[in-house]
Amino acid sequence: MQIPGLGSVTRDDGDLYSEPIRLDVLWGKECRIVLEGYEDDSDKEGFHTAIQAFRSCGPEVLKAAEPHIFRYHKDIIGHWDPVDDEYIIDSPSDVWKHIELGHKPIFSRNHFGDRGIYVSLECECDWEPEHGLQIVFRNGNTVCKIGPYDGHLTNASAHGDPRLENVIYRDYQDLLKSVLDIG
């Protein structure tokens, strides 16, 4: 099967996989793009637009997310023993020294909120080896969610709260307050 912007793809476990592609947005990393739900989706053009946008972006898109990733890091290390400082990062621009970007960006439709196409990238990070780092791009060209990998495409869908639609990183203090307000 041929997909605009990807070329020939192969099917594996119901998803479609591209051949390895170098992606400028991920600093030239070679990745296989994964399409979830593409074949059954009625708006394939939405996927094509997001693929083109993602492939056209440069690393400045990730650089714009540095402050949010840094907040995630600060949140996590706030729960560490003070003598355990091996992965303390001093500035937002230093986060990349502690992250291994994922190699399978997954394109899928958000079934909550705007129903747009999102790209989820599961990464490893030194400060949170168990849950890692999830970076999500709305429409393939804007980072819209940062945090531990939970599979959700927005904080609104993760927490069932449409007020969080434009929240990129939801820190633990905010999350704790909302839980206490509910309960």
ABEGO torsion letter per residue (X at the ends): XBBBGAEBBBBBGGBBBBBBBBBAAAGGBBBBBBBBGAAABABAAAAAAAAAAAAABBAAAAAAAAAAAAAAAAAAAAABBAABAAABBABAAAAAAABBBBABBBBBBBABEAGBBBBBBBBBBAABAAAEBBBBBBGGABBABBEBBAGBABAAAAAGBAAAAABABBBAAAAAAAAAAAX
